[in-house]
Amino acid sequence: MTLHKSPMRSNYVFSRGFRATSAICPAARYAARAWTPKSAARWHRAGYTFNTLKFLDDTEISSTNFGRTVTPKHILRLWSDYRLPGAWSAWTFGGGVNYQTGSYTETRSVRVSQAPYAVWNARIGYKINKNRSAALNVNNLFDKTYHQTIGAPGWAASMANLTTQR
């Protein structure tokens, strides 16, 4: 739980929530010996965020120059990677989705909203040698139009379109 004081107004914002992340490798080969995610054929990651905001000691929105912003209540991120077997094991494929519920900002009599949305991403990677690999990430596969942030920056992160890993 967090209590935030707005620097521009006398209002307080009470924020409460949690974040959970998980990463699993369902391959049986990790049970008896040490392993790393790079050696696994499949690798799954998930993250979930829940957040609620309550404006305390609130003044009328219509009488202020500064608005209030409501962040998404739910954010869900899922990702899965797959390494091809045998002679093709230098190749990896991945895909995932980032979903969040709606958000809005409100100032005076103007309200700007972002509806819930999901953005799908994909990745293909190739292990060049023991120390080098390259990957191509394609973000927003279905060309979804959305506002990443409304009113205040910071709760969604963008990713690079091309990644080279060392």
N, C-alpha and C positions, 0 to 999 in steps of 0.2 A: 504494500500500500504506500502511496506517495501523495503528499499534499503539496501542490504547486501554487505559488503566489504569482499572479500575473504582474509583470513589471509596469504595465501601462494602465491598469485599472485596479480597483480595490477588491476585485473578486478573487476567490480562491477556487481552485479546481482540485477535486479529490479523485485520484486515479487508483483503481484496484484491478488486479489481474494476475495472470501467470503465463509462463512460457515453458513449453516442453519440447525437447528434441530427442530423436532416436536414430540410431544407425544400426542396421543388422546385416549380417552376411549369412545366408542360409546354407552355405556350402558345408558339407560334412567334414571336409578335410581339416578344419580348424580345431576340432575337438581334442586331438591328441598332441598337437604341436603348436608352436608359435606361428603366427601368420600376420600378414598385413593386408589392408584393403586392396593393395595392388595385386596380390596373388589370388584374390577371390574371383570366381567366375561371375558372381552376381553380388551387387552391393546396393542396398536400399537405404534411403534417408527420408525422414519425415520431421516436420516441425509444426507446432501449433501455438498460437498466441491468442489469449483471451484478455480483453481490456474493457473496463467500464469507466466512464467519466461522470462525475456529478459536479455541477457548478454550485458552489456554496455562496451565500450572501450575494446572490445574483441581482444585478440591476436590470432595468429594461433594456433590451437590445436596441430598441428604436431611439433611445436617448444617448447612445454611445457612438464614438467614432471607431472603436475597436471591436471586432467581432469575436465570436467564440467558434472554435473548431472542434468537431467531434471526430475522433479517429475511428478506424474500423473496429468493430467489436470482436470479430473473428478473423484471423489470418492463418491460412493453411498452406504449407509448402511440402510437396512430395517430389522425390527424385529417385530414379533407378538407373544403374549402370549394368551393362552386360559385356563380358569379355568373351570373344569367340574361342572355341576350344582348338587344341592341336596346332597344326601349322599356321592357322589364322589367328593365333593368340595375341599377335601384336595389335589387333584391331579391337577397339571398344566402342560401344554404342550406348547412348543414354538419352533419357527423356524425363520430363517432369512438368509439373503445373504449380503455379502460384495463384492462390485464390484469396480474395478478401471481400468482406461484406462492405456495404456502402458507408460513405462518410459525407460530411458536409461542413460548410462554414457559413456563418450568419452574421451580417452586419447591418444595423438599422433595419430596413424592411427588405433587404436583399438576401436571399438564400441560394448558395451555389452547392449543388449536390453531385456526388459521384455514385452511380449505381454499383451494386456488387459486380465483380468481374473475375475472370480466370484468364491467365496468360500461360500458354503452352510453349515449352522450349525443348530443343533437341541438341544432341552433341554427337560428333563422331571423332574418335581419336586414334592415333597410330603411334606405337612405340618404335622410335627410330633406332635406338640402341639402348644399352644399359642406363645411360645418363640423360638421354634426351627423348622427348615425346612432343607431338604436336596435336592440336585439337581445333576443330571448327565448331563453334557454338552458333546455333540459329535461335535467336530469341523472338518471341511473339510470332510463332509459326502461322497463325491464322489471321495475322495483321489486325488484331483487336485494337480499337481506339479507346483510350482511357486516360484519365488524369492520375498520375502516380501519386501526387500529393495535392490536397486542397487546403488552402488557408495557411498551413504551417509546414515547413519542411521536415522530413526526417523519419517517417516510419516505414518507407519502402526503399529498397536498394536496387539500383540498376546494375546490370552485368555487362561486361565487354562482349562484343560480337565475335571477336577472334582472340583466342587465347593460345599462347605458346608457353608450354611448361618446360621447366628444366629438370 
